[in-house]
Amino acid sequence: MKLSEYVRYDALGLAALVAKGDVSSEELQTAALQAIGAVNPRINAVVEHWPGEAPDADGADGAFAGVPFLIKDVAIAMAGKRVELGSRIAADHVAAADSNLMRHFKRAGLVTLGRTASPEMAFSTTTESLFNGPTRNPWNLERSAGGSSGGSAAAVAAGIVPMAHATDAAGSIRVPAASTGLFGLKPTRGRVSNGPGMDEVFNGFGVQLGVSRTVRDSAALLDAINRPDAGEPYFTAPPAHTFLSEVARAPGRLRIGVMLPAWNGRQPAEDVAAATLTAAELCRGLGHDVDEARLDIGVSWEEFVHANAQIWCANLVGWIDGFASASGRQAGLATLEPSTLACYEYGRRALAPAFAGALDVRNRVSRAVAAFFDKYDVLLTPALPETAQRIGAYTEGTAGMDGLEWTAHVFRHSPYTPLFNVAGVPAMSVPLGSGADGLPIGVQFAAGFGKDGLLLRLAGQLEQAAPWAGRIPPVWAGR
């Protein structure tokens, strides 16, 4: 298969070709590896890749049988492959066994060819680690691909693979999807296993799925991995219909609230505001009831950030101490970036009463979000307040920050996304706009707990009304 053909198919499209015998899995793997060689030196999305392997026998009848795939270098383990979390302290750490999610990916028929870049410990919304270097946006190589799933997003946007694994604990699926023109769904808490090595990622804030170029790919991927595993701390009941079938179902007439200012008071850039309002008009034209709304999160922004800092940084201590013990390396500036070390030290000082208070904030926020979705079906906001930043800009002025200040810094850059991780509800970034600088703009839709199917019905309707698939970024120019 020619690369020019390969990069235009989504994952289900490639799987259909394999099923019909029009192309072999080996041919697709060769194309993916050629794509890595052609564009990865320019975008630095894939930190390690390996020769193609035969599809897992258990995945022969999977929805994605034979399709090339990449996994993010965070929160997933593939036996015999490295798990480094973009960090020197975890360098060369090798997984002893597959995690539950890795087994589900294999059973879906996906053929994993490599790992994608993450910021250190996934604690940033840009992917520019000291360990691996910056990941660049395929739409403009001087701009960030977002984070923390920036490597996966850049690889998919550039056509290396049609979809890739991604995680989201404060926006890490939606932020890079918005930055690179992809579809990114953060599913409801309890849909996807983080086990067996982890139960709650950041006390339930972290969930896993992927980024894709089409809504149907994300829906079918969620179908493939939405299943209970032994010992799960959460399990959200499956829907009455498959998530893939939801994409083609009419969503009905929805009550959609629109909110432009973020919860920290930040106003979006003019082009982002315009794209969000255009999306609102598109929804109105599709027959939905759309009006201005405001979601009161039940706590002040300062309380919200402080609670997240307590939970994030305390959990980070366990991750870092575990890798330090396994590697024999000590936590310090020789092994950790200054911001990560500051968060580690902040987490080590966390006290049990303050941590319990953070969990109380989680509860209050969750109740406030649930009350909003008693009145509205969907909330529409910008996904990000501005288009992708230039490489290097994110850490300017951050020297000397402690863990609380770094968390506040991260949330200033992505103030629209973390709320829905705290509440555990589904949210998605949909690539419906472009900025004055030509970069993609994603708009965010969120819904009530367990309403992933509703979001997918709306996303399918929007994709039909304003198609975005098939765009080829400039990274392929002249190739």
RODO-2510 file (C-alpha; in nm, 4 decimals, decimal comma):
residues 479
     n   res          X          Y          Z
     1     m     0,0000     0,0000     0,0000
     2     k     0,1340     0,3441    -0,0920
     3     l     0,1842     0,5895     0,1921
     4     s    -0,0363     0,8416     0,0128
     5     e    -0,3222     0,5893     0,0366
     6     y    -0,2432     0,4644     0,3869
     7     v    -0,2570     0,8064     0,5530
     8     r    -0,6109     0,8717     0,4247
     9     y    -0,7800     0,5740     0,5920
    10     d    -0,9140     0,5635     0,9439
    11     a    -0,8549     0,2564     1,1603
    12     l    -1,1866     0,0864     1,0813
    13     g    -1,1261     0,1547     0,7127
    14     l    -0,7873    -0,0188     0,7273
    15     a    -0,9373    -0,3102     0,9231
    16     a    -1,2010    -0,3529     0,6511
    17     l    -0,9285    -0,3735     0,3855
    18     v    -0,7507    -0,6434     0,5857
    19     a    -1,0736    -0,8369     0,6391
    20     k    -1,1487    -0,8331     0,2648
    21     g    -0,7947    -0,9422     0,1792
    22     d    -0,7231    -0,6235    -0,0151
    23     v    -0,4169    -0,5580     0,2005
    24     s    -0,2294    -0,7568     0,4632
    25     s    -0,1482    -0,6556     0,8184
    26     e     0,2195    -0,6830     0,7271
    27     e     0,1720    -0,4292     0,4472
    28     l     0,0026    -0,1892     0,6885
    29     q     0,2834    -0,2295     0,9397
    30     t     0,5372    -0,1577     0,6667
    31     a     0,3461     0,1572     0,5719
    32     a     0,3323     0,2727     0,9350
    33     l     0,7049     0,2176     0,9809
    34     q     0,7715     0,4059     0,6562
    35     a     0,5572     0,6909     0,7862
    36     i     0,7589     0,6975     1,1087
    37     g     1,0776     0,7213     0,9048
    38     a     0,9330     0,9924     0,6810
    39     v     0,7914     1,2358     0,9365
    40     n     0,8939     1,1411     1,2904
    41     p     1,2386     1,3032     1,2633
    42     r     1,0510     1,6315     1,2145
    43     i     0,7834     1,5965     1,4830
    44     n     0,9452     1,3695     1,7463
    45     a     0,6189     1,1955     1,8333
    46     v     0,7394     0,8335     1,8517
    47     v     1,0107     0,7750     2,1130
    48     e     1,0616     0,4071     2,0332
    49     h     0,9404     0,1733     1,7628
    50     w     1,0040    -0,1882     1,6783
    51     p     0,9564    -0,4171     1,3773
    52     g     0,6050    -0,5268     1,3041
    53     e     0,4811    -0,8406     1,4709
    54     a     0,2061    -1,0859     1,3796
    55     p    -0,1332    -0,9795     1,5183
    56     d    -0,2205    -1,1409     1,8506
    57     a    -0,4096    -1,4659     1,7948
    58     d    -0,6830    -1,3527     2,0328
    59     g    -0,7402    -1,0467     1,8131
    60     a    -0,7936    -1,2224     1,4818
    61     d    -1,1629    -1,1359     1,4869
    62     g    -1,1230    -0,7992     1,6602
    63     a    -1,2696    -0,4786     1,5221
    64     f    -0,9202    -0,3497     1,4392
    65     a    -0,7536    -0,6751     1,3299
    66     g    -0,4198    -0,5961     1,1672
    67     v    -0,4266    -0,2186     1,2217
    68     p    -0,1007    -0,0460     1,3313
    69     f    -0,1157     0,1245     1,6694
    70     l     0,0980     0,3212     1,9144
    71     i     0,0779     0,3394     2,2924
    72     k     0,1526     0,6404     2,5075
    73     d     0,4524     0,6080     2,7378
    74     v     0,2303     0,6433     3,0476
    75     a    -0,0205     0,4279     3,2414
    76     i     0,0020     0,1201     3,0188
    77     a     0,2415    -0,1737     3,0211
    78     m     0,3433    -0,3989     2,7319
    79     a     0,5447    -0,7032     2,8350
    80     g     0,9119    -0,6706     2,7449
    81     k     0,8805    -0,3068     2,6355
    82     r     1,0020     0,0038     2,8153
    83     v     0,7792     0,2273     3,0281
    84     e     0,9654     0,5520     3,0989
    85     l     0,7028     0,8260     3,1492
    86     g     0,9253     1,0767     2,9695
    87     s     1,1620     1,0767     3,2669
    88     r     1,5276     1,0100     3,3339
    89     i     1,4394     0,8474     3,6657
    90     a     1,2463     0,5765     3,4789
    91     a     1,4910     0,5362     3,1892
    92     d     1,5147     0,1778     3,0584
    93     h     1,2431     0,0460     3,2895
    94     v     1,0921    -0,2612     3,1222
    95     a     0,7403    -0,3914     3,1872
    96     a     0,7245    -0,7496     3,3113
    97     a     0,3708    -0,8158     3,1887
    98     d     0,0859    -0,6667     2,9882
    99     s    -0,1559    -0,4435     3,1753
   100     n    -0,5284    -0,5126     3,1376
   101     l    -0,5667    -0,2365     2,8817
   102     m    -0,2785    -0,3714     2,6732
   103     r    -0,4486    -0,7110     2,6665
   104     h    -0,7723    -0,5488     2,5509
   105     f    -0,5906    -0,3631     2,2725
   106     k    -0,4408    -0,6915     2,1541
   107     r    -0,7794    -0,8630     2,1639
   108     a    -0,9152    -0,5818     1,9481
   109     g    -0,6606    -0,6883     1,6847
   110     l    -0,4388    -0,3802     1,7123
   111     v    -0,0712    -0,4297     1,6300
   112     t     0,1384    -0,2034     1,8531
   113     l     0,4541    -0,0751     1,6841
   114     g     0,5921     0,1713     1,9381
   115     r     0,5597     0,4242     2,2198
   116     t     0,4660     0,7910     2,1913
   117     a     0,6110     1,0879     2,3780
   118     s     0,4718     1,2254     2,7029
   119     p     0,5827     1,5149     2,9218
   120     e     0,7541     1,3927     3,2366
   121     m     0,5038     1,1987     3,4512
   122     a     0,2275     1,3396     3,2234
   123     f     0,2150     1,6508     3,4439
   124     s     0,1924     1,9180     3,1732
   125     t    -0,0267     2,0171     2,8821
   126     t     0,2656     2,0439     2,6449
   127     t     0,4920     1,7554     2,5433
   128     e     0,8445     1,8913     2,5787
   129     s     1,0353     1,6651     2,8181
   130     l     1,4064     1,7015     2,8842
   131     f     1,4358     1,3256     2,8402
   132     n     1,2926     1,3034     2,4881
   133     g     1,2878     1,6624     2,3635
   134     p     0,9893     1,8571     2,2282
   135     t     0,7127     1,6997     2,0238
   136     r     0,6150     1,9311     1,7398
   137     n     0,2761     2,0022     1,5919
   138     p     0,2382     1,8607     1,2372
   139     w     0,0424     2,1729     1,1400
   140     n     0,3284     2,4058     1,2403
   141     l     0,6616     2,2656     1,3551
   142     e     0,7294     2,5704     1,5713
   143     r     0,4201     2,4973     1,7819
   144     s     0,3418     2,2443     2,0525
   145     a     0,1271     1,9370     1,9931
   146     g    -0,0254     1,9839     2,3377
   147     g    -0,0110     1,7316     2,6188
   148     s     0,0123     1,5150     2,7900
   149     s    -0,0813     1,2804     2,5031
   150     g     0,1045     1,5055     2,2617
   151     g     0,3103     1,2284     2,1058
   152     s     0,0024     1,0226     2,0247
   153     a    -0,1818     1,3243     1,8861
   154     a     0,1098     1,4344     1,6681
   155     a     0,1541     1,0809     1,5345
   156     v    -0,2140     1,0484     1,4419
   157     a    -0,2415     1,3989     1,2974
   158     a     0,0668     1,3305     1,0864
   159     g    -0,0796     1,0040     0,9557
   160     i     0,1713     0,7663     1,1165
   161     v    -0,1184     0,5642     1,2605
   162     p    -0,4935     0,6282     1,2272
   163     m    -0,5434     0,6341     1,6048
   164     a    -0,3286     0,5946     1,9149
   165     h    -0,3621     0,5305     2,2858
   166     a    -0,4003     0,8373     2,5068
   167     t    -0,4726     0,9159     2,8711
   168     d    -0,6559     1,2045     3,0358
   169     a    -0,6353     1,3136     3,4015
   170     a    -0,6877     1,6881     3,3484
   171     g    -0,7350     1,7232     2,9736
   172     s    -0,4561     1,5106     2,8273
   173     i    -0,6742     1,3612     2,5527
   174     r    -0,8724     1,6745     2,4743
   175     v    -0,5867     1,9290     2,4857
   176     p    -0,3648     1,7610     2,2229
   177     a    -0,6690     1,6667     2,0138
   178     a    -0,7702     2,0329     2,0080
   179     s    -0,4132     2,1379     1,9286
   180     t    -0,3717     1,9024     1,6321
   181     g    -0,7178     1,8826     1,4744
   182     l    -0,8264     1,5418     1,6062
   183     f    -1,1291     1,3948     1,7780
   184     g    -1,0646     1,3173     2,1435
   185     l    -1,3143     1,1613     2,3853
   186     k    -1,2471     1,1378     2,7584
   187     p    -1,4805     0,8603     2,8715
   188     t    -1,6741     0,8383     3,1963
   189     r    -1,4809     0,7255     3,5026
   190     g    -1,4982     0,3469     3,5338
   191     r    -1,5278     0,2654     3,1637
   192     v    -1,1655     0,1506     3,1131
   193     s    -0,9322    -0,0507     3,3367
   194     n    -0,6128     0,1026     3,4741
   195     g    -0,5153    -0,2296     3,6364
   196     p    -0,3696    -0,4410     3,7591
   197     g    -0,0767    -0,2234     3,8608
   198     m    -0,2965     0,0788     3,9309
   199     d    -0,6491     0,1164     4,0610
   200     e    -0,7346     0,4865     4,0675
   201     v    -0,5064     0,7086     3,8596
   202     f    -0,4925     1,0335     4,0568
   203     n    -0,7869     0,9214     4,2715
   204     g    -1,0136     0,8567     3,9785
   205     f    -0,9225     1,1632     3,7727
   206     g    -0,7236     0,9621     3,5152
   207     v    -0,8959     0,7679     3,2368
   208     q    -0,7711     0,6084     2,9155
   209     l    -0,8838     0,5783     2,5546
   210     g    -0,7197     0,7355     2,2494
   211     v    -0,7122     1,0079     1,9868
   212     s    -0,8414     0,9539     1,6341
   213     r    -0,9281     1,1252     1,3085
   214     t    -1,2879     0,9977     1,3033
   215     v    -1,5578     0,9671     1,5657
   216     r    -1,6293     0,6060     1,4739
   217     d    -1,2730     0,4978     1,5512
   218     s    -1,2895     0,6339     1,9053
   219     a    -1,6339     0,4786     1,9533
   220     a    -1,5225     0,1355     1,8334
   221     l    -1,2083     0,1578     2,0458
   222     l    -1,4210     0,2286     2,3530
   223     d    -1,6369    -0,0733     2,2663
   224     a    -1,3241    -0,2877     2,2548
   225     i    -1,1891    -0,1869     2,5956
   226     n    -1,5050    -0,1042     2,7941
   227     r    -1,5215    -0,4137     3,0131
   228     p    -1,4837    -0,5056     3,3797
   229     d    -1,1611    -0,6525     3,5159
   230     a    -1,1102    -0,8163     3,8526
   231     g    -1,0532    -0,5761     4,1379
   232     e    -1,1605    -0,2580     3,9618
   233     p    -1,2415     0,0270     4,2059
   234     y    -1,5020     0,1632     3,9642
   235     f    -1,7138     0,0089     3,6928
   236     t    -1,9677     0,2037     3,4903
   237     a    -2,2387    -0,0136     3,3381
   238     p    -2,2169    -0,0568     2,9597
   239     p    -2,4756     0,1195     2,7414
   240     a    -2,7794    -0,0426     2,5877
   241     h    -2,6247     0,0002     2,2411
   242     t    -2,2655    -0,0303     2,1241
   243     f    -2,0758     0,2966     2,1215
   244     l    -2,0081     0,2481     1,7492
   245     s    -2,3804     0,2223     1,6741
   246     e    -2,4397     0,5414     1,8729
   247     v    -2,2359     0,7401     1,6197
   248     a    -2,5005     0,6840     1,3508
   249     r    -2,8024     0,7359     1,5770
   250     a    -2,9823     1,0701     1,5862
   251     p    -2,9149     1,2478     1,9155
   252     g    -3,2623     1,3951     1,9390
   253     r    -3,3230     1,7556     2,0350
   254     l    -3,0634     1,8437     2,2991
   255     r    -3,0508     2,1228     2,5530
   256     i    -2,7038     2,2702     2,5045
   257     g    -2,5546     2,5365     2,7280
   258     v    -2,2706     2,7506     2,5940
   259     m    -2,0025     2,9039     2,8158
   260     l    -1,7130     3,1153     2,6856
   261     p    -1,5229     3,2343     2,9971
   262     a    -1,3348     2,9644     3,1877
   263     w    -1,3840     2,8974     3,5581
   264     n    -1,0703     3,0948     3,6414
   265     g    -1,2192     3,3986     3,4655
   266     r    -0,9974     3,3703     3,1591
   267     q    -1,1550     3,4759     2,8313
   268     p    -1,0696     3,2794     2,5166
   269     a    -0,8822     3,4384     2,2287
   270     e    -1,1034     3,5995     1,9650
   271     d    -1,0630     3,3193     1,7114
   272     v    -1,1349     3,0535     1,9746
   273     a    -1,4447     3,2396     2,0925
   274     a    -1,5600     3,2746     1,7320
   275     a    -1,5080     2,9029     1,6645
   276     t    -1,7047     2,8130     1,9782
   277     l    -1,9944     3,0396     1,8843
   278     t    -1,9884     2,9007     1,5298
   279     a    -2,0154     2,5520     1,6783
   280     a    -2,3102     2,6720     1,8853
   281     e    -2,4804     2,8019     1,5690
   282     l    -2,4112     2,4711     1,3967
   283     c    -2,5834     2,2911     1,6843
   284     r    -2,8756     2,5325     1,6678
   285     g    -2,9038     2,4711     1,2955
   286     l    -2,9181     2,0971     1,3630
   287     g    -3,2285     2,1530     1,5744
   288     h    -3,0859     2,1722     1,9251
   289     d    -3,1889     2,4259     2,1877
   290     v    -2,8788     2,6366     2,2534
   291     d    -2,8393     2,9195     2,5012
   292     e    -2,5801     3,0856     2,7190
   293     a    -2,5169     2,9040     3,0479
   294     r    -2,2921     2,9084     3,3492
   295     l    -2,1853     2,6038     3,5486
   296     d    -2,1182     2,6912     3,9140
   297     i    -1,8538     2,4380     4,0196
   298     g    -1,9393     2,4649     4,3886
   299     v    -1,5971     2,5854     4,5042
   300     s    -1,3655     2,8752     4,4249
   301     w    -1,1048     2,8316     4,1510
   302     e    -0,8326     2,8568     4,4173
   303     e    -0,9906     2,5724     4,6171
   304     f    -1,0228     2,3693     4,2978
   305     v    -0,6562     2,4129     4,2054
   306     h    -0,5378     2,3452     4,5603
   307     a    -0,7371     2,0205     4,5767
   308     n    -0,5938     1,9055     4,2458
   309     a    -0,2419     1,9911     4,3583
   310     q    -0,2872     1,7843     4,6755
   311     i    -0,4139     1,4828     4,4827
   312     w    -0,1776     1,5054     4,1875
   313     c     0,1382     1,5697     4,3859
   314     a     0,0703     1,3126     4,6575
   315     n     0,0077     1,0465     4,3934
   316     l     0,3212     1,1533     4,2080
   317     v     0,5315     1,0662     4,5133
   318     g     0,4372     0,7013     4,4820
   319     w     0,5181     0,6910     4,1108
   320     i     0,8571     0,8542     4,1554
   321     d     0,9552     0,6543     4,4652
   322     g     0,8625     0,3349     4,2821
   323     f     1,0852     0,4148     3,9859
   324     a     1,3634     0,5361     4,2153
   325     s     1,3555     0,2066     4,4033
   326     a     1,3507     0,0019     4,0824
   327     s     1,6308     0,1973     3,9152
   328     g     1,8507     0,2776     4,2134
   329     r     1,8378     0,6450     4,1161
   330     q     1,7536     0,9173     4,3647
   331     a     1,4903     1,1824     4,3060
   332     g     1,6724     1,5078     4,2311
   333     l     1,7586     1,7498     3,9542
   334     a     1,9796     1,4874     3,7905
   335     t     1,6772     1,2631     3,7386
   336     l     1,3733     1,4934     3,7405
   337     e     1,2787     1,8220     3,5764
   338     p     1,2541     2,1193     3,8163
   339     s     0,8737     2,1319     3,7965
   340     t     0,8400     1,7583     3,8605
   341     l     1,0808     1,7710     4,1533
   342     a     0,8861     2,0657     4,2976
   343     c     0,5614     1,8664     4,2710
   344     y     0,7292     1,5632     4,4279
   345     e     0,8523     1,7684     4,7228
   346     y     0,5108     1,9343     4,7593
   347     g     0,3465     1,5932     4,7603
   348     r     0,5826     1,4641     5,0269
   349     r     0,4720     1,7497     5,2532
   350     a     0,1012     1,6778     5,1999
   351     l    -0,0887     1,6037     5,5220
   352     a    -0,3748     1,3577     5,5576
   353     p    -0,6343     1,6199     5,6641
   354     a    -0,5520     1,8362     5,3612
   355     f    -0,5762     1,5320     5,1342
   356     a    -0,9135     1,4425     5,2851
   357     g    -1,0190     1,8025     5,2230
   358     a    -0,9195     1,7630     4,8580
   359     l    -1,1460     1,4590     4,8321
   360     d    -1,4260     1,6672     4,9810
   361     v    -1,3699     1,9242     4,7051
   362     r    -1,3947     1,6397     4,4538
   363     n    -1,7315     1,5484     4,6023
   364     r    -1,8663     1,9044     4,5989
   365     v    -1,7540     1,9613     4,2422
   366     s    -1,9071     1,6319     4,1298
   367     r    -2,2418     1,7214     4,2886
   368     a    -2,2403     2,0666     4,1266
   369     v    -2,1636     1,9222     3,7839
   370     a    -2,4379     1,6615     3,8235
   371     a    -2,6879     1,9346     3,9129
   372     f    -2,5986     2,1268     3,5970
   373     f    -2,6653     1,8222     3,3804
   374     d    -3,0079     1,7876     3,5376
   375     k    -3,0897     2,1096     3,3513
   376     y    -2,8850     2,0666     3,0348
   377     d    -2,7932     1,7652     2,8239
   378     v    -2,4608     1,9099     2,7089
   379     l    -2,2237     2,1951     2,7931
   380     l    -2,0257     2,3551     2,5089
   381     t    -1,7023     2,5438     2,5847
   382     p    -1,3709     2,6057     2,4144
   383     a    -1,1334     2,3142     2,4623
   384     l    -0,8416     2,5562     2,5072
   385     p    -0,8294     2,9340     2,5470
   386     e    -0,5904     2,9733     2,2524
   387     t    -0,4330     2,7773     1,9671
   388     a    -0,1164     2,5760     2,0172
   389     q     0,1710     2,7665     2,1777
   390     r     0,5166     2,7977     2,0319
   391     i     0,7718     2,5429     2,1473
   392     g     0,9487     2,6627     2,4627
   393     a     0,6854     2,9155     2,5706
   394     y     0,5158     2,6921     2,8266
   395     t     0,7921     2,6978     3,0874
   396     e     0,8853     3,0624     3,0547
   397     g     0,8682     3,2302     3,3963
   398     t     0,8193     2,9046     3,5874
   399     a     1,1589     2,8857     3,7603
   400     g     1,1240     2,8392     4,1352
   401     m     0,7574     2,7365     4,1307
   402     d     0,6434     2,4925     4,3993
   403     g     0,3954     2,2114     4,3326
   404     l     0,0882     2,4231     4,3966
   405     e     0,2157     2,6988     4,1703
   406     w     0,2996     2,4485     3,8943
   407     t    -0,0486     2,2962     3,9147
   408     a    -0,1980     2,6460     3,8908
   409     h     0,0270     2,7128     3,5899
   410     v    -0,0887     2,3944     3,4136
   411     f    -0,4529     2,4768     3,4816
   412     r    -0,4120     2,8355     3,3586
   413     h    -0,3113     2,6943     3,0227
   414     s    -0,6038     2,4501     3,0088
   415     p    -0,8756     2,5883     3,2389
   416     y    -1,1703     2,4281     3,0578
   417     t    -1,0761     2,0601     3,0824
   418     p    -0,9876     1,9512     3,4423
   419     l    -1,3365     1,9983     3,5853
   420     f    -1,4705     1,6949     3,4036
   421     n    -1,1914     1,4706     3,5325
   422     v    -1,2726     1,5698     3,8892
   423     a    -1,6436     1,5028     3,8295
   424     g    -1,5736     1,1834     3,6336
   425     v    -1,8096     1,2741     3,3481
   426     p    -1,7435     1,2325     2,9746
   427     a    -1,6139     1,5192     2,7622
   428     m    -1,4820     1,5472     2,4089
   429     s    -1,2845     1,7837     2,1901
   430     v    -1,4226     1,8153     1,8383
   431     p    -1,2107     1,9811     1,5632
   432     l    -1,4650     2,2279     1,4318
   433     g    -1,2536     2,5396     1,3808
   434     s    -0,9238     2,6901     1,2759
   435     g    -0,7427     2,9943     1,4067
   436     a    -0,6171     3,3111     1,2479
   437     d    -0,2765     3,1401     1,2435
   438     g    -0,4149     2,8414     1,0522
   439     l    -0,3870     2,6067     1,3486
   440     p    -0,6753     2,3787     1,4493
   441     i    -0,9264     2,4826     1,7140
   442     g    -1,1146     2,2217     1,9130
   443     v    -1,4390     2,2885     2,0961
   444     q    -1,5360     2,0895     2,4036
   445     f    -1,8669     1,9198     2,4731
   446     a    -1,9374     1,7591     2,8119
   447     a    -2,2340     1,5569     2,9371
   448     g    -2,3608     1,3875     3,2510
   449     f    -2,2159     1,0768     3,4120
   450     g    -2,2377     0,7729     3,1844
   451     k    -2,3608     0,9783     2,8880
   452     d    -2,0725     0,8844     2,6564
   453     g    -2,3215     0,7551     2,4021
   454     l    -2,5050     1,0861     2,3929
   455     l    -2,1780     1,2682     2,3186
   456     l    -2,0946     1,0186     2,0446
   457     r    -2,4382     1,0677     1,8856
   458     l    -2,3804     1,4431     1,8841
   459     a    -2,0249     1,4022     1,7562
   460     g    -2,1459     1,1794     1,4725
   461     q    -2,4045     1,4394     1,3768
   462     l    -2,1434     1,7176     1,3835
   463     e    -1,8992     1,5121     1,1789
   464     q    -2,1644     1,4646     0,9109
   465     a    -2,2559     1,8334     0,9111
   466     a    -1,9000     1,9707     0,9170
   467     p    -1,6549     1,6954     0,8135
   468     w    -1,2969     1,7323     0,9259
   469     a    -1,1366     1,3983     0,8301
   470     g    -0,8985     1,3853     0,5363
   471     r    -0,7019     1,7002     0,6160
   472     i    -0,3311     1,6429     0,5558
   473     p    -0,0986     1,8655     0,7591
   474     p     0,1967     2,0532     0,6047
   475     v     0,4463     1,8083     0,7579
   476     w     0,3832     1,5934     0,4482
   477     a     0,4485     1,8802     0,2040
   478     g     0,6848     1,7728    -0,0718
   479     r     0,6743     1,4042     0,0288
***
